[in-house]
Amino acid sequence: MAISTGGGGADTPMSDINTTPLVDVMLVLLIIFLIAVPVAIQTIEKLRIPVIVAVESKDKVENLLLTVSTTDDAGRSAGEPGYEGASRNGECRIYLNNITPVTSEELRDKAFKRLDAIVKRAGGPEALMENPDQIPQVHIRGDVNAPWRCVAGAIYNVQISGYPTVGFITNPIDPNG
């Protein structure tokens, strides 16, 4: 066990770092995160987004709109006759602009090409950085029964393509109903 006795002369300054405040701050942060994380998880799990009918969106042209769903228990996709709604055990389905079904690879390619065209039209990345309101966003509508793996895969693919902002579209709760 080492101990500092202050040897080395009375005129030499002590060069050891006092780690006690650092440890105190880290312990406080640990306690805060231990309390805050379960609260945040409970809040997120209560989010419910209903099954929607695929229609063309009226959002800004620059924004990329994705709908994430799954096949039903019989393997039918949304829009097919007899579709019974998304199933947690179904295969992931991603619809570009609520209409065009795409695979993960197609989503990556189309999202990149779309963003690249917007950046070139704006005059390059520097021009977009001067006016951040022009930077396109991704809006995701997630089916209530779509598993998180499907939504997370869509987020991953658009972020890989270069979109910096991803948001979710939900239906607000009617305060009177």
FIVO-43031 format. One line per field, with one value per residue (C-alpha): residue in three letters; y, x, z; residue number from 1. Coordinates in steps of 0.2 Angstrom, whole numbers, plus 5000, padded with zeros to 4 digits. Example, Ala and Ser with C-alpha at 12.3 -4.5 7.8 and 13.67 -1.06 7.14 Angstrom:
resn <- (ALA / SER)
y <- (4978 / 4995)
x <- (5062 / 5068)
z <- (5039 / 5036)
resi <- (1 / 2)
# end
This chain:
resn <- (MET / ALA / ILE / SER / THR / GLY / GLY / GLY / GLY / ALA / ASP / THR / PRO / MET / SER / ASP / ILE / ASN / THR / THR / PRO / LEU / VAL / ASP / VAL / MET / LEU / VAL / LEU / LEU / ILE / ILE / PHE / LEU / ILE / ALA / VAL / PRO / VAL / ALA / ILE / GLN / THR / ILE / GLU / LYS / LEU / ARG / ILE / PRO / VAL / ILE / VAL / ALA / VAL / GLU / SER / LYS / ASP / LYS / VAL / GLU / ASN / LEU / LEU / LEU / THR / VAL / SER / THR / THR / ASP / ASP / ALA / GLY / ARG / SER / ALA / GLY / GLU / PRO / GLY / TYR / GLU / GLY / ALA / SER / ARG / ASN / GLY / GLU / CYS / ARG / ILE / TYR / LEU / ASN / ASN / ILE / THR / PRO / VAL / THR / SER / GLU / GLU / LEU / ARG / ASP / LYS / ALA / PHE / LYS / ARG / LEU / ASP / ALA / ILE / VAL / LYS / ARG / ALA / GLY / GLY / PRO / GLU / ALA / LEU / MET / GLU / ASN / PRO / ASP / GLN / ILE / PRO / GLN / VAL / HIS / ILE / ARG / GLY / ASP / VAL / ASN / ALA / PRO / TRP / ARG / CYS / VAL / ALA / GLY / ALA / ILE / TYR / ASN / VAL / GLN / ILE / SER / GLY / TYR / PRO / THR / VAL / GLY / PHE / ILE / THR / ASN / PRO / ILE / ASP / PRO / ASN / GLY)
y <- (5000 / 5017 / 5032 / 5050 / 5057 / 5074 / 5069 / 5078 / 5094 / 5107 / 5119 / 5106 / 5106 / 5091 / 5084 / 5070 / 5072 / 5072 / 5059 / 5060 / 5073 / 5063 / 5047 / 5057 / 5064 / 5047 / 5039 / 5053 / 5051 / 5032 / 5034 / 5046 / 5034 / 5020 / 5030 / 5038 / 5023 / 5013 / 5028 / 5032 / 5014 / 5013 / 5029 / 5023 / 5006 / 5015 / 5023 / 5015 / 5019 / 5012 / 5002 / 5015 / 5013 / 5017 / 5034 / 5047 / 5059 / 5078 / 5081 / 5092 / 5084 / 5084 / 5074 / 5055 / 5046 / 5028 / 5016 / 5001 / 4986 / 4967 / 4953 / 4945 / 4927 / 4920 / 4930 / 4943 / 4961 / 4977 / 4980 / 4962 / 4954 / 4946 / 4956 / 4954 / 4967 / 4966 / 4952 / 4952 / 4936 / 4942 / 4948 / 4966 / 4977 / 4995 / 5007 / 5022 / 5037 / 5025 / 5017 / 5009 / 4993 / 4992 / 4980 / 4986 / 4987 / 4997 / 5008 / 5012 / 5015 / 5026 / 5036 / 5040 / 5045 / 5055 / 5064 / 5066 / 5075 / 5086 / 5091 / 5094 / 5105 / 5115 / 5119 / 5106 / 5102 / 5119 / 5128 / 5116 / 5119 / 5138 / 5135 / 5119 / 5121 / 5114 / 5098 / 5084 / 5073 / 5055 / 5052 / 5035 / 5028 / 5012 / 4999 / 4995 / 4977 / 4979 / 4973 / 4985 / 4975 / 4981 / 5000 / 4999 / 4992 / 5006 / 5019 / 5011 / 5011 / 5029 / 5035 / 5025 / 5034 / 5051 / 5057 / 5066 / 5067 / 5053 / 5056 / 5046 / 5051 / 5046 / 5050 / 5061 / 5056 / 5065 / 5073 / 5073 / 5055)
x <- (5000 / 5007 / 5006 / 5012 / 5021 / 5025 / 5044 / 5055 / 5056 / 5045 / 5047 / 5041 / 5023 / 5012 / 5010 / 4997 / 4979 / 4965 / 4953 / 4940 / 4929 / 4930 / 4924 / 4910 / 4904 / 4904 / 4894 / 4881 / 4880 / 4878 / 4864 / 4855 / 4856 / 4850 / 4835 / 4832 / 4834 / 4819 / 4808 / 4813 / 4810 / 4793 / 4788 / 4794 / 4785 / 4768 / 4769 / 4756 / 4755 / 4740 / 4739 / 4737 / 4731 / 4745 / 4741 / 4753 / 4759 / 4758 / 4774 / 4788 / 4795 / 4813 / 4808 / 4809 / 4793 / 4794 / 4781 / 4787 / 4776 / 4777 / 4767 / 4752 / 4752 / 4748 / 4763 / 4753 / 4759 / 4749 / 4738 / 4736 / 4719 / 4715 / 4729 / 4724 / 4737 / 4755 / 4761 / 4776 / 4782 / 4780 / 4794 / 4798 / 4791 / 4797 / 4787 / 4795 / 4783 / 4770 / 4768 / 4784 / 4789 / 4808 / 4821 / 4835 / 4847 / 4835 / 4831 / 4849 / 4853 / 4837 / 4839 / 4857 / 4853 / 4839 / 4849 / 4864 / 4852 / 4845 / 4863 / 4869 / 4853 / 4856 / 4874 / 4884 / 4885 / 4891 / 4876 / 4865 / 4875 / 4872 / 4853 / 4849 / 4830 / 4834 / 4842 / 4829 / 4823 / 4816 / 4799 / 4794 / 4777 / 4778 / 4765 / 4759 / 4763 / 4779 / 4794 / 4807 / 4820 / 4811 / 4810 / 4828 / 4834 / 4825 / 4833 / 4850 / 4848 / 4843 / 4857 / 4870 / 4863 / 4868 / 4851 / 4855 / 4838 / 4825 / 4808 / 4792 / 4775 / 4761 / 4743 / 4739 / 4727 / 4711 / 4709 / 4690 / 4689)
z <- (5000 / 4995 / 5005 / 5002 / 5016 / 5008 / 5007 / 4994 / 5003 / 5010 / 4994 / 4981 / 4976 / 4977 / 4959 / 4963 / 4956 / 4969 / 4962 / 4976 / 4967 / 4951 / 4960 / 4969 / 4952 / 4944 / 4958 / 4957 / 4938 / 4941 / 4953 / 4942 / 4927 / 4937 / 4942 / 4925 / 4913 / 4919 / 4919 / 4901 / 4895 / 4903 / 4894 / 4877 / 4879 / 4881 / 4864 / 4853 / 4834 / 4825 / 4809 / 4795 / 4777 / 4764 / 4756 / 4748 / 4761 / 4759 / 4769 / 4762 / 4746 / 4754 / 4769 / 4767 / 4774 / 4778 / 4784 / 4794 / 4796 / 4795 / 4786 / 4794 / 4801 / 4784 / 4776 / 4767 / 4766 / 4768 / 4752 / 4748 / 4749 / 4765 / 4775 / 4793 / 4801 / 4806 / 4816 / 4828 / 4820 / 4802 / 4790 / 4790 / 4777 / 4773 / 4762 / 4754 / 4754 / 4761 / 4744 / 4737 / 4746 / 4747 / 4754 / 4766 / 4752 / 4741 / 4755 / 4758 / 4740 / 4736 / 4752 / 4748 / 4730 / 4736 / 4749 / 4737 / 4724 / 4737 / 4743 / 4725 / 4721 / 4737 / 4732 / 4742 / 4760 / 4765 / 4758 / 4768 / 4784 / 4782 / 4782 / 4793 / 4790 / 4772 / 4778 / 4775 / 4788 / 4789 / 4796 / 4801 / 4804 / 4814 / 4815 / 4832 / 4830 / 4821 / 4831 / 4836 / 4825 / 4810 / 4815 / 4821 / 4804 / 4795 / 4806 / 4804 / 4785 / 4783 / 4795 / 4785 / 4770 / 4778 / 4785 / 4802 / 4809 / 4811 / 4819 / 4822 / 4816 / 4828 / 4830 / 4844 / 4858 / 4858 / 4875 / 4873 / 4868)
resi <- (1 / 2 / 3 / 4 / 5 / 6 / 7 / 8 / 9 / 10 / 11 / 12 / 13 / 14 / 15 / 16 / 17 / 18 / 19 / 20 / 21 / 22 / 23 / 24 / 25 / 26 / 27 / 28 / 29 / 30 / 31 / 32 / 33 / 34 / 35 / 36 / 37 / 38 / 39 / 40 / 41 / 42 / 43 / 44 / 45 / 46 / 47 / 48 / 49 / 50 / 51 / 52 / 53 / 54 / 55 / 56 / 57 / 58 / 59 / 60 / 61 / 62 / 63 / 64 / 65 / 66 / 67 / 68 / 69 / 70 / 71 / 72 / 73 / 74 / 75 / 76 / 77 / 78 / 79 / 80 / 81 / 82 / 83 / 84 / 85 / 86 / 87 / 88 / 89 / 90 / 91 / 92 / 93 / 94 / 95 / 96 / 97 / 98 / 99 / 100 / 101 / 102 / 103 / 104 / 105 / 106 / 107 / 108 / 109 / 110 / 111 / 112 / 113 / 114 / 115 / 116 / 117 / 118 / 119 / 120 / 121 / 122 / 123 / 124 / 125 / 126 / 127 / 128 / 129 / 130 / 131 / 132 / 133 / 134 / 135 / 136 / 137 / 138 / 139 / 140 / 141 / 142 / 143 / 144 / 145 / 146 / 147 / 148 / 149 / 150 / 151 / 152 / 153 / 154 / 155 / 156 / 157 / 158 / 159 / 160 / 161 / 162 / 163 / 164 / 165 / 166 / 167 / 168 / 169 / 170 / 171 / 172 / 173 / 174 / 175 / 176 / 177)
# end
